[in-house]
Amino acid sequence: MTRTKRSPDFILLLVLLILLSLGIVMVFSSSLWYATLPPFNDTFYFLRKQLTWAVIGIVTMIAFMNYDYWRLKRWAGPLLIAGLGLLAVVLIPGVGVTKLGAQRWLNLGPLSFQPAEFVKLCLVIFIAYGLSGRLEKVKSSWLGMLPFLFLAALSGGLILLEPDLGTAVTVVGTIFIMLFAAGARIGNLALIGLLGLGAVGAAILVEPYRLHRFLAFMDPEKDPQGAGWHILNSLMSLGSGGFLGTGLGRGHAKYLWVPERHTDFIFAIIGEELGFIGASLVIFLFIILIWRGFRAAVTAPDSFGALLATGIISGIGVQVIINIGVVTSSLPITGITLPFISFGGNSLVFSLASMGILLNISRFSVYK
């Protein structure tokens, strides 16, 4: 197949860089007070780390933007094996590092590595490769989907054991969308969706803290000092910003009220300091990003590129929906970051790497 290489999608790249820049500013603003406390004792602690990871992520993105995406096929199997292996290793007592009750990290010298972020990208590459060679089987029967459903259950189950319900839902939701894009029957997908919802419900019921969070989501005012604390303070932070916001750096909720102010709940700080206008702008930028991502998928020159682009942008989209849904109390609380905005090195680097692949796919788009 003859492929014509063009410049990457300029709008996609521009929106991505705007989101990344906004994220760096908001990480600094939201962490300004928290960073002065022990053990950090450094006003610029989180800003410095986020800038470092952003530079590493941009270099990685540029590398993948110039690495022709179909060459990833040869790495699909080894990457998946490595990713699933690391997901298993992180669960070994004494090997995986536990923070805030979750065993999700591996220590690599001075750095912490989160295998779940790595495996999200590995799964998308492998499943895009696998689906592109089984399109007719996927369209015609259950048997064509079984290997990918098995991978969804295996990876989602391992991530759930950490525990990390939000990332597990993101991974399974991404695979579901990729199956839809590959032409799987609607009836089969509907049944899979119902089974998935049942699995999420079971995961909530078997863990007391998840059930407590779900009940707090239904009525946060019943436990305002406990499980309802996150939700109520997040909503108050969003609401206190009004239309124009209190001004960058002038919010109050980040001092004592909103937990995880620079990570999972950074959108609440955006709502307070930049107001309805700023929060709406962030959502609008993500809508453009997702639109351009799916445009790259639709205009890709082959099924592998189309499915790879679909998986990448679907993963970003699902994560955005979950994060903003949690912050606005539209969904029960689960720990998941806002892509390109929240503080976090692993998430930022792998998200930018995946966008580099997406930008590379856009370079070969077939314009109609």
C-alpha positions as CSV (number, residue, x, y, z in Angstrom):
1,M,0.0,0.0,0.0
2,T,1.3,3.4,-1.0
3,R,1.2,5.9,1.8
4,T,1.6,9.6,1.4
5,K,3.1,11.3,4.4
6,R,1.9,14.8,5.3
7,S,2.2,17.2,8.2
8,P,0.4,16.0,11.4
9,D,-3.1,17.4,12.2
10,F,-2.3,21.0,13.2
11,I,-5.6,21.5,15.1
12,L,-5.1,18.3,17.1
13,L,-1.6,19.2,18.0
14,L,-2.5,22.8,18.9
15,V,-5.4,21.8,21.2
16,L,-3.2,19.2,22.9
17,L,-0.5,21.8,23.6
18,I,-3.1,24.2,24.9
19,L,-4.4,21.6,27.3
20,L,-0.9,20.6,28.4
21,S,0.0,24.3,29.1
22,L,-3.2,24.9,31.0
23,G,-2.6,21.8,33.0
24,I,0.9,22.9,34.0
25,V,-0.5,26.3,35.1
26,M,-3.3,24.7,37.1
27,V,-1.1,22.1,38.7
28,F,1.0,25.0,40.0
29,S,-2.0,27.0,41.2
30,S,-3.8,24.1,42.8
31,S,-0.7,22.7,44.6
32,L,0.8,26.1,45.6
33,W,-0.2,25.8,49.3
34,Y,0.0,22.0,49.6
35,A,3.6,22.1,48.3
36,T,4.7,24.3,51.2
37,L,3.8,21.6,53.8
38,P,6.1,18.8,54.9
39,P,7.5,16.6,53.5
40,F,7.7,18.9,50.4
41,N,8.6,22.3,51.9
42,D,9.0,23.7,48.4
43,T,6.4,26.0,46.7
44,F,7.6,24.8,43.3
45,Y,7.8,21.1,44.1
46,F,4.9,19.9,42.0
47,L,5.4,22.5,39.2
48,R,9.0,21.4,38.8
49,K,8.1,17.7,38.6
50,Q,5.2,18.3,36.2
51,L,7.4,20.4,33.9
52,T,10.0,17.6,33.9
53,W,7.5,15.0,33.0
54,A,5.9,17.3,30.4
55,V,9.3,17.7,28.7
56,I,9.9,13.9,28.7
57,G,6.4,13.4,27.4
58,I,6.8,15.9,24.6
59,V,10.1,14.3,23.5
60,T,8.3,10.9,23.6
61,M,5.4,12.3,21.6
62,I,7.7,13.7,18.9
63,A,9.5,10.4,18.6
64,F,6.2,8.5,18.1
65,M,4.9,11.2,15.8
66,N,7.8,10.4,13.5
67,Y,7.7,6.6,14.0
68,D,5.4,5.2,11.3
69,Y,2.6,3.6,13.2
70,W,2.3,0.3,11.2
71,R,5.8,-0.6,12.5
72,L,4.1,-1.0,15.9
73,K,2.6,-4.3,14.7
74,R,5.9,-6.1,15.3
75,W,5.9,-4.9,18.9
76,A,2.2,-5.6,19.7
77,G,2.8,-9.1,21.2
78,P,5.9,-8.4,23.3
79,L,4.5,-5.1,24.6
80,L,1.3,-6.8,25.7
81,I,3.2,-9.6,27.5
82,A,5.4,-7.1,29.2
83,G,2.4,-5.0,30.3
84,L,0.3,-7.9,31.7
85,G,3.5,-9.2,33.4
86,L,4.0,-5.9,35.1
87,L,0.4,-5.8,36.2
88,A,0.9,-9.2,37.9
89,V,4.2,-8.2,39.4
90,V,2.8,-5.0,41.0
91,L,0.4,-7.2,43.0
92,I,3.1,-9.2,44.6
93,P,3.4,-8.3,48.3
94,G,6.7,-6.5,49.0
95,V,7.2,-5.7,45.4
96,G,4.4,-3.4,44.5
97,V,4.3,0.0,46.4
98,T,1.2,0.9,48.3
99,K,0.0,4.5,48.4
100,L,-3.3,5.6,49.9
101,G,-4.5,2.0,50.2
102,A,-3.8,1.0,46.6
103,Q,-0.9,-1.1,45.4
104,R,-0.4,0.3,41.9
105,W,3.3,1.3,41.7
106,L,6.7,-0.2,41.2
107,N,9.8,1.6,42.4
108,L,12.5,2.0,39.8
109,G,15.2,3.7,41.8
110,P,14.1,7.3,42.4
111,L,11.1,6.9,40.0
112,S,7.7,5.3,40.5
113,F,6.2,3.4,37.6
114,Q,2.5,2.6,37.3
115,P,2.0,-0.5,35.1
116,A,-1.7,0.2,34.5
117,E,-0.8,3.4,32.5
118,F,1.6,1.4,30.4
119,V,-0.7,-1.5,29.8
120,K,-3.5,0.8,28.5
121,L,-1.4,1.7,25.5
122,C,-0.1,-1.8,25.0
123,L,-3.7,-3.2,24.9
124,V,-4.8,-0.6,22.4
125,I,-1.9,-1.5,20.1
126,F,-2.4,-5.3,20.4
127,I,-6.1,-5.2,20.0
128,A,-6.0,-2.9,17.0
129,Y,-3.5,-5.3,15.4
130,G,-5.6,-8.3,16.3
131,L,-8.9,-6.8,15.2
132,S,-7.6,-5.6,11.9
133,G,-6.8,-9.2,10.9
134,R,-10.2,-10.7,12.2
135,L,-12.7,-8.1,11.0
136,E,-15.0,-10.6,9.3
137,K,-14.9,-13.0,12.3
138,V,-15.7,-10.2,14.7
139,K,-18.7,-9.0,12.5
140,S,-20.1,-12.5,12.1
141,S,-19.9,-14.3,15.5
142,W,-19.0,-14.3,19.2
143,L,-16.0,-16.4,18.5
144,G,-14.3,-13.6,16.7
145,M,-14.6,-11.4,19.8
146,L,-13.7,-13.9,22.5
147,P,-9.9,-13.3,22.5
148,F,-10.4,-9.6,23.0
149,L,-13.1,-10.1,25.6
150,F,-10.7,-12.4,27.5
151,L,-8.0,-9.7,27.4
152,A,-10.6,-7.1,28.6
153,A,-11.5,-9.4,31.5
154,L,-7.9,-10.3,32.4
155,S,-6.4,-6.8,32.3
156,G,-9.5,-5.2,33.9
157,G,-9.4,-7.9,36.6
158,L,-5.7,-7.3,37.4
159,I,-6.2,-3.6,37.6
160,L,-9.2,-4.0,39.8
161,L,-7.1,-6.0,42.3
162,E,-4.8,-3.1,42.9
163,P,-7.6,-1.7,43.4
164,D,-8.3,0.8,40.6
165,L,-11.9,0.7,39.5
166,G,-11.6,3.9,37.4
167,T,-8.7,2.7,35.2
168,A,-10.3,-0.8,34.9
169,V,-13.5,0.8,33.6
170,T,-11.5,2.9,31.2
171,V,-9.6,-0.1,29.8
172,V,-12.7,-2.2,29.3
173,G,-14.7,0.7,27.9
174,T,-11.9,1.4,25.4
175,I,-11.9,-2.2,24.2
176,F,-15.7,-2.1,23.9
177,I,-15.6,1.0,21.7
178,M,-12.9,-0.7,19.5
179,L,-15.1,-3.7,19.1
180,F,-17.9,-1.4,18.0
181,A,-15.6,0.3,15.5
182,A,-14.5,-3.1,14.2
183,G,-18.1,-3.9,13.3
184,A,-19.3,-6.2,16.1
185,R,-23.0,-6.8,16.2
186,I,-25.0,-4.3,18.2
187,G,-26.9,-7.1,20.0
188,N,-23.7,-8.8,21.1
189,L,-22.3,-5.5,22.3
190,A,-25.4,-4.7,24.2
191,L,-25.2,-8.0,26.0
192,I,-21.5,-7.3,26.8
193,G,-22.4,-3.9,28.0
194,L,-25.0,-5.3,30.4
195,L,-22.5,-7.9,31.7
196,G,-20.0,-5.1,32.2
197,L,-22.4,-3.0,34.2
198,G,-23.2,-6.1,36.3
199,A,-19.4,-6.6,36.9
200,V,-19.1,-2.9,38.0
201,G,-22.0,-3.3,40.3
202,A,-20.5,-6.4,41.8
203,A,-17.1,-4.7,42.3
204,I,-18.9,-1.9,44.2
205,L,-20.8,-4.4,46.4
206,V,-17.9,-6.6,47.4
207,E,-15.8,-3.7,48.6
208,P,-17.2,-1.8,51.6
209,Y,-15.3,1.4,50.8
210,R,-16.7,1.4,47.3
211,L,-20.2,0.8,48.6
212,H,-19.8,3.6,51.1
213,R,-18.7,5.9,48.2
214,F,-21.7,4.9,46.1
215,L,-24.1,5.5,48.9
216,A,-22.4,8.9,49.5
217,F,-22.8,9.7,45.8
218,M,-26.5,9.0,46.1
219,D,-26.8,11.3,49.2
220,P,-23.6,13.0,50.2
221,E,-25.2,15.1,52.9
222,K,-25.8,12.0,55.0
223,D,-22.1,11.8,55.7
224,P,-20.7,15.3,55.1
225,Q,-17.6,14.8,57.2
226,G,-16.8,11.3,55.8
227,A,-17.6,9.8,52.4
228,G,-19.6,12.8,51.3
229,W,-16.7,15.2,52.0
230,H,-15.1,14.9,48.5
231,I,-18.4,15.4,46.6
232,L,-19.7,18.3,48.7
233,N,-16.5,20.3,48.7
234,S,-15.9,19.6,45.0
235,L,-19.4,21.0,44.2
236,M,-18.9,24.0,46.5
237,S,-15.6,24.7,44.7
238,L,-17.2,24.5,41.3
239,G,-20.1,26.6,42.4
240,S,-18.1,29.3,44.2
241,G,-16.3,30.2,40.9
242,G,-19.5,31.7,39.4
243,F,-19.3,32.8,35.8
244,L,-15.8,34.3,35.6
245,G,-14.1,32.6,38.6
246,T,-12.3,34.0,41.6
247,G,-9.1,34.5,39.5
248,L,-6.1,32.3,38.9
249,G,-4.4,31.4,42.1
250,R,-7.1,33.1,44.2
251,G,-9.3,30.0,45.0
252,H,-9.8,28.9,48.6
253,A,-11.0,25.4,48.3
254,K,-7.5,24.1,47.5
255,Y,-6.3,25.0,51.0
256,L,-8.2,22.7,53.3
257,W,-11.4,21.6,51.6
258,V,-10.8,19.8,48.3
259,P,-8.8,16.6,48.6
260,E,-6.5,15.5,45.7
261,R,-6.7,19.1,44.5
262,H,-3.9,18.8,42.0
263,T,-4.7,15.3,40.7
264,D,-8.2,13.7,40.6
265,F,-10.1,16.9,41.6
266,I,-8.2,19.5,39.7
267,F,-11.2,20.3,37.5
268,A,-13.0,21.6,40.7
269,I,-10.1,24.1,41.2
270,I,-10.4,25.1,37.5
271,G,-14.2,25.7,38.1
272,E,-13.5,27.9,41.1
273,E,-10.6,29.9,39.8
274,L,-11.5,30.2,36.1
275,G,-15.3,30.0,36.6
276,F,-17.9,28.6,34.3
277,I,-16.1,30.1,31.3
278,G,-12.8,28.4,32.1
279,A,-14.4,25.0,32.9
280,S,-16.5,25.1,29.7
281,L,-13.4,26.0,27.7
282,V,-11.6,22.9,29.1
283,I,-14.5,20.7,28.1
284,F,-14.7,22.4,24.7
285,L,-11.0,21.7,24.1
286,F,-11.5,18.1,24.9
287,I,-14.4,17.9,22.5
288,I,-12.2,19.3,19.7
289,L,-9.4,16.8,20.7
290,I,-11.8,13.9,20.6
291,W,-13.3,15.0,17.3
292,R,-9.9,15.4,15.6
293,G,-8.9,12.0,17.0
294,F,-11.9,10.2,15.5
295,R,-11.3,12.2,12.3
296,A,-7.8,10.7,12.1
297,A,-9.4,7.3,12.7
298,V,-12.0,7.7,9.9
299,T,-9.4,8.9,7.4
300,A,-6.7,6.4,8.3
301,P,-5.4,4.5,5.2
302,D,-5.8,1.0,6.7
303,S,-7.9,-0.8,9.4
304,F,-5.0,-1.1,11.8
305,G,-4.5,2.7,11.8
306,A,-8.2,3.3,12.1
307,L,-8.6,1.0,15.0
308,L,-5.4,2.2,16.7
309,A,-6.6,5.8,16.5
310,T,-10.0,4.8,17.7
311,G,-8.6,3.0,20.7
312,I,-6.2,5.9,21.6
313,I,-8.8,8.7,21.5
314,S,-11.5,6.5,23.1
315,G,-9.3,5.9,26.1
316,I,-8.7,9.6,26.5
317,G,-12.4,10.3,26.0
318,V,-13.6,7.7,28.5
319,Q,-11.1,9.0,31.1
320,V,-12.2,12.6,30.6
321,I,-15.9,11.6,31.0
322,I,-15.2,9.6,34.2
323,N,-13.0,12.4,35.8
324,I,-15.4,15.3,35.1
325,G,-18.3,13.1,36.0
326,V,-16.8,12.4,39.4
327,V,-15.9,16.0,40.1
328,T,-19.4,17.2,39.1
329,S,-21.1,14.4,41.1
330,S,-22.5,12.9,38.0
331,L,-20.7,9.6,38.7
332,P,-19.6,7.9,42.0
333,I,-16.1,8.7,43.2
334,T,-13.2,6.7,41.7
335,G,-9.6,7.8,41.5
336,I,-8.7,8.8,38.0
337,T,-6.8,11.8,36.6
338,L,-7.9,14.3,34.0
339,P,-5.6,13.7,30.9
340,F,-3.0,16.3,30.2
341,I,-4.3,18.5,33.1
342,S,-3.8,16.6,36.4
343,F,-0.5,16.1,38.1
344,G,1.1,12.7,37.5
345,G,4.2,11.7,35.5
346,N,3.2,8.2,34.4
347,S,-0.2,9.3,33.1
348,L,1.2,12.4,31.4
349,V,4.1,10.6,29.6
350,F,2.0,7.6,28.3
351,S,-0.9,9.9,27.3
352,L,1.5,12.1,25.3
353,A,3.1,9.0,23.8
354,S,-0.3,7.8,22.7
355,M,-1.0,11.2,21.2
356,G,2.3,11.0,19.3
357,I,1.0,7.8,17.7
358,L,-2.3,9.4,16.9
359,L,-0.5,12.4,15.3
360,N,1.5,10.0,13.2
361,I,-1.7,8.3,12.0
362,S,-3.0,11.7,11.0
363,R,0.0,12.2,8.8
364,F,-1.2,9.4,6.5
365,S,-4.9,10.4,6.5
366,V,-6.7,9.9,3.2
367,Y,-8.7,13.1,2.7
368,K,-11.9,12.7,0.8
